[in-house]
């Protein structure tokens, strides 16, 4: 794939991000970053396409893992906030 076509495909893919939820955005971002990194490393190794595919898979997994961490972080914050609110209302 020529760089111009790849750049155009990325731009078109990213224009629809406004209607995506956070999980979808993180998955797409991870996939895009992984694809780019994998293509570069694959080109160095002699097979940019294989590198891009491997990078996309790794990036997607990374994006989904990151999303899970952020959701757990938010959930823990909400639980702590709720516990703090309930204990402060009973202390008065």
N, C-alpha and C positions, 0 to 999 in steps of 0.2 A: 504494500500500500504506500502510495506516495505521501510525503509529509503534508502536502497541501490538502489532500483528501482526508487524511487523519485529523488534521486541525479543524477542517470544516465539520467532520462528523462529531468531534468533541463539542464544538460550539453549538451545533444543533441539538445535541443531547442535553447540554446544560441549560438551554433556553426554557425547557419545560420543568425545571427544578422548583419553581415557585408553587406548584400544586402538589408537591411531594411532602410526605411527612418526614420527621427527622430520621427514622430508620431508613427510609428509601434514599434520602439525601446522603446519609453516611455510607450506605452500601454503594451508591453510585460514585461518591468521591473516592472511596477506597479502591473500587474497581478501576477508575480512571487513573489514579496515581499508580496503582500496581501495574496496569497495562503499559503506561509510559516508562516506568522503571524497568519492567521486564523486557520491553522492546529495546531499550538502550543496552541492557546487559546481554540480551540475546544477540544484538547486532555485534557486540564485541566478541561473543562466542561463535558467531557465524550463522545464527538462525534467529532473526528478529521476530518472526511470526511465532515461533515456539516460545520464545522468551515473553512475548506479549501475552500469550494465552496463559502461561504459568503465572505471570505477574498479575493478570486479571483475577485469576482464582485466588491467589494469595491476598490481593488487595480487597477482594470481596469478603473473604474470611476476616481480614483485619478490620474492615469497616463494620461488619456485624458484631465482632467482639467488642470493638470500641463502643458501639451503640448499646450493647448489653451492660457494659461498665457504667456508662452515663445514666442509663435507666436505673440501675441499682443504686447509684450515687444519689439520684433524685429521690428515689423511694426512701432511702435511709434519712435523707434530709427532712422529707415530709413527716416521717414517723417521729423523728426527734422534735420537730416543730410542734406536732400535735401533742406529744408527751409533755413538752414544756408548757404549752398552753393549758393543758388539763391540770398539771400540777400547780401552776401559778393561780388558777382560778379556785382551786380547793384550799390554797394557803391563806386566802383572805377571809 
